[in-house]
Amino acid sequence: MLRPIQNLFDPAAYPDLLVGLGNPDDAAVWRLDSERALVVTTDFFTPVVDDAYDYGAIAAANALSDVYAMGGQPVLALNIAALPPDLPEEVIGAILRGGAEIARQAGVVIAGGHTIQDKEPKYGLVVIGFVHPERMLTKGGLRPGEKLVLSKPLGFGVTTTALKRGQADPADVAEAVGWMKRLNRGASELAVESGLHGGTDITGYSLLGHAAEMAAASGAGLRFEYKHIPFISGARKYAEEWTFPGGASDNRQYFGAQVRFAAGLDEASQMLLFDPQTSGGLLLSVPAEKLEALLRRAAQSGQELWVVGEVVEGAGIEVI
C-alpha cells in the first residue's frame, strides 16, 4: 500500500530526520540541534474495553508510549476522535476525560485536536516530545551479549477479546486495564538514565513481532526463556479457550517463520507470544554489566522489570 509514495521522500534530502524514512521505529525523530530532537507520533484505535473512561485512558497511554519507547519525554498532544453522532454526551466526555487525565499524569498538555463523525468510536492522540539525539532508544540498538528486559506482563489481547465474547472474569479485565493504563514513563527514564540504546514498546505486533523487528534492525538474534516471561492472571485460561484476537493469527502468519520454538511449548503457549498487546510494556536491551544496577534502581522506584532473554549472534528468534 505504501509503495506508491516510497520514492517521494529521499532520506538524503532530510539530514535532520534521524528516524522516519529508514528502518521502521516507534516514532519519527527530527534533530533541532546537538542537544534536542523532536519526537513525533500518532496512534488511535477502536474500544478495547467497555468503560468509556478506561478506553480513553488506555488510548492515551498507548499513544504516549511511542515517545517513551524512543527514550523521549512527551510534552504536547492533540486529540484525534471519530465518534458516532448518537453516542451519549456523557460517554464522549468520559472518553476525553480519560485521555486528558492520563496526559496530565504524564506531564503533557492536550492543546486541541480534531473530531469527525463515524459509525464506530475511535480515539487517540498526536504526541510531540523531546529526546537527546545521542540518547535515543531504537529498534536497531541491540548488541549480542545484552539482556532483554520487559516492563509489563503479556496477555492483554486474549483477555480483552474474552471480554468482547462475554467470557472474561471481571477481576481479570480489571488487572489488564490497570496495566494498560500504566505509563511507560518510569521504564523509559530508567533506560535513558542507564545509557541504554535498544528498545521498543510491545503493542499490536506482539512480543515476537516487535522482537523480530528489533532483531532485523540490529542484525542480531534474540533468545527468550519462556518460564521467565510474565503473563497476567487470566492469560493462560483464555489462551486455552482460544479467545485470541484475529491479529494473533496475523502475527503468527507474518512473523512465525522467524521464530524457533522449543519442542515442549504447546500451541496455546506459542500463541500467547503472538498475542497483540494494547499499551504494552517496553522491551529493553541491557548490557550485562549494567543489568544489576538497572534492576536495583527499578526496585527502588517501584518499576517492575522482568529479565526475559538475551541478544545473541545470528538472526531470528529462539524461544526455549
Secondary structure as UniProt FT lines:
FT   HELIX           3..5
FT   TURN            6..8
FT   HELIX           11..13
FT   TURN            15..16
FT   STRAND          17..19
FT   STRAND          28..31
FT   STRAND          37..45
FT   HELIX           52..68
FT   TURN            69..71
FT   STRAND          73..83
FT   TURN            85..86
FT   HELIX           89..105
FT   TURN            106..107
FT   STRAND          109..117
FT   STRAND          122..131
FT   TURN            133..134
FT   TURN            139..140
FT   TURN            144..145
FT   STRAND          147..150
FT   HELIX           156..164
FT   TURN            165..166
FT   HELIX           170..180
FT   HELIX           185..193
FT   TURN            194..195
FT   STRAND          198..201
FT   TURN            204..205
FT   HELIX           206..218
FT   STRAND          221..224
FT   HELIX           226..228
FT   TURN            233..234
FT   HELIX           235..240
FT   TURN            241..242
FT   HELIX           246..255
FT   HELIX           256..258
FT   STRAND          259..261
FT   TURN            263..264
FT   HELIX           267..272
FT   STRAND          282..286
FT   HELIX           288..301
FT   STRAND          306..312
FT   STRAND          317..319
//
